[in-house]
Amino acid sequence: MFCVFIILHGLILNVLGKVPTISIDKTDGCQMYLNQESLDVELITSKSSEMNVMVPKSNGDYTEYPVPEQFKTTINPKGLSTIAVDSLG
């Protein structure tokens, strides 16, 4: 089972069970609250901004991690290579 979300604004996602993949496309503003069962989830995102993943701590609180929005692409002998970079702002 996997979850797909397309063209949303202000999505709040609360994972209650095991989810191997979450796909988010064309979404602005997304808070993904994971549980212990889904810490190995694969996030697939495109054309989206203001996304955060909330990872549970042992005390019941969450640690917030922003999903990268900025990337650097370079050309190499085999084609293109793209990596996420921290925002300069």
N, C-alpha and C positions, 0 to 999 in steps of 0.2 A: 504494500500500500504506500502511496505517496500523496502529497498535497500539491496542488497547482493553484496559484492566485494570479489573476491577470487584470490590469487596469483598475487599480484600487487607490484610494486616498485615505490615509489614517487607519491602516489595518492593525489590529491587535490580535495576535495569534497565540493561543495558549495550548501547548502540546500536553495532552493528558496521558498518552500511551507511547508505544514504540513507533516512531516514524523514521524510516531510513532516508527519505529525500523530501525536501521542500523546494519547490520551484516558484520564484516570484518574478513577474515580468511587468514592466510599465506601471510601477507602483511608487507613490511618493508618500513616505511616512509609514514605517512598519516596525512594530515592536514584536519580537518573537520570544515568548517565554518557553524555555525548554524544561523538561523534567529529567531526572537521573537516567531514565530508560533511553532517552534520545540524545545523549551527549555525543554520539558518533554519527549524527545526522549529516547528510551532505546538502549544502545550500547551493542552489543554482539560481543566480540572479542576472537580470539583464534590464537595461534601460530603467533602473530604479534608483531612488535616492532616499536619504534620511532613514536608513534601516539599521536597527540595533538587535543584537541577539542577547537575551537575558539568560545567563547560566546560573543555576541554583548553587548556593553555598550550603554547607552543612548546618548552618544556624537558621536556615529558612529564608534568608535574604538572597538577593541576586547580584551578580556582577554583570555590568553592561559592557558589551563589546560592539563597536560600530563596524558595519560591513563596509569594506572599501568602496569608494565611488570614483577614485582617481587611479589611473593606470599608466604605465610607461611601456611603450612598444618599441623594440629595437629590431633591426634587420640583421640576420646572421646567415651563414652559408646555407642553412637548411630551410630558411623562410623567416617567419616572424616569431618573436618571443615577447610575451606580455606578462608583466608582474604588477601586483598592486603596490601603490606607494602611499605614504602618509600624506595627508593634506598639508599644504604649506600655510594655510590660513589660520 
